[in-house]
Structure formats: C-alpha cells, structure tokens
C-alpha cells in the first residue's frame, strides 16, 4: 500500500496535468472556421461597432457617422467547469491507471468545448436577436438607403424556407473575412486546478482529492449578412439561391458588400447529401451526366453538434 505523502501528491498532480495536456494537444476543434475569437476583460462586452460595415466613400462635406448606441450589442460571459475526484483509497491502493485516461479525455473535452458551445447557437438563430434587433436568421433585416441610417429601410432576408421541407437546417457562410458569422468571447482561458493538500477539507470530509478545469466565455452573433440558413432540400438549385442571395447584400447606403460564400455547414444528417453535391465530378440533369459546377466551389464542414 502506498503512503500518501506530499511528494507523491505533487508527482500525481504533475502526471495528471501531463495527461490533461496530451488530450488538449490532440483535439482538433472546428469552431474557429465560423467564429471570431475576441478577447474580453469584463463581465459583459458591448459591440457597438457591429452596425458599421467598414468601407470608403468619396469625402464630400462632413464625415458620415452612425450612432453606435442604436446598434449596440452585448455578450455576457458565463463560467464553466469540469471536475474529477480521485478517492484517497485509490492512491493508497495504487489503482490509478484509469485516471490517466480520464484526465486525457478531460483535456480533449476542454479543447472541444468551444465546438459544443458555439455550433448549437446557430439552432437558436431564428429566435435570438443580433445587433440590428432582428433574429439572426430572419426575413426582415433592415438595410437603410442612407449611410447614416437617416433614409428608408429595406427588409432583407438571410433565411431560405420551403414550407414543405421537413429535414434539418443547413447553412451557407462567408468565413473569409476578419469577422466571422459567430463571436466566441474569451474571458478566461481554461485553467487546471488541483486540491491536493493533505489537510484540504475535501480530503478530511470526503476522503478524496479534487482536480478541475474552469473557464469563462461568452457567445454571440456577428454580421447576419455572413450566414444564410436554408430550411429546404439540399440541392444545387437551393445552394445557388443561397450563394446569389449573399452576393447581393449591401451595406446601409447601397454599397455592395462583395461577400464571397466559401462554406457549406451541414449537420451530420445531411453529410451524405452534402458530400455528393459538392465533391462528385458529375451530376445528373434530365437523365444526362453533366459536369458538377459546384465541385470545389465551397468547402464543406460537418458539425456533429447541429
């Protein structure tokens, strides 16, 4: 039987942290393809600039400014944790083999956390407001005729709906700009914490040593113009419809945004259809095989969390 000493506990902490780091290094999250990672230094961050698409116009008269207050958008940070308890008896009996695997899996889960945190936000896009006060995926986003927002609004959609469609939603996105469709707000990076003192309360009361990871983060929507939700059959006609819709978007004042869709984001239920649509050399049209014009035009990303 091992005697639980300070050097032994220090050695275990080092070993468990190494296992955690191994899991962390081996994971490959996907969220950064659709998310901008923005640093945070407060409980709540305000993004007043989201209503202002960067661009130039001829300087005639005074500069034209939009009111940041009208477009203010806030993202609150939340705290998250994951914990593992190791009974003191396991250490005494030297039966710790499974814990190395547990801490490695904990590291993997920590690295993959942003995927689980961010991708489901898209499923809330039809019921959660973005910076302009409309739902992120909506049929009536206001785009003003004047740069300063003093003109008439035109309703613009980033939602394609076929009432007869019963399948899962898929998405067409522009991810080649500095600001991505979604915002991952990084307040506190994951921190590995160990309660391994012999006189810790948990050791006295529960006869166990505790290890945990905690972080703080927030999530929100970027520019709605960079994502289109398609609630219709995944086929070439609907994909082209989404591509052409995004390319038609304008900023307030009528300036073309020149967005270039580069990603189809699909749930796993549509992986087969999406792969066939976007990677096959030929497609069938009227019983004849023709070149697939969509092959290689956009990237495909399949998210298990959708």
Secondary structure, DSSP 8 states (H G I E B T S, - for coil): -----HHHHHHHHHHHHHHHHHHHHH----GGGTEEEEE--SSEEE-GGGG---------SS-----TGGG--EEE-EEEEEEEEEEHHHHHTT--HHHHHHHHHHHHHHHHHHHHHHGGGGGGTTTSB-TTSSBSS-S-EEEESSTTS-S-EEEE--EEE-TT--S--EEEE---SSS-SEEEEEEEEEEEEEE--TT-HHHHHHSEEEEEEEEEEEEEE--GGGEEEEES--SHHHHHHHHHHHHT-B-TTS-B------EEEEEGGGHHHHHHHHH-SEEEETTEEEE-TTTTTSEEEEETT-
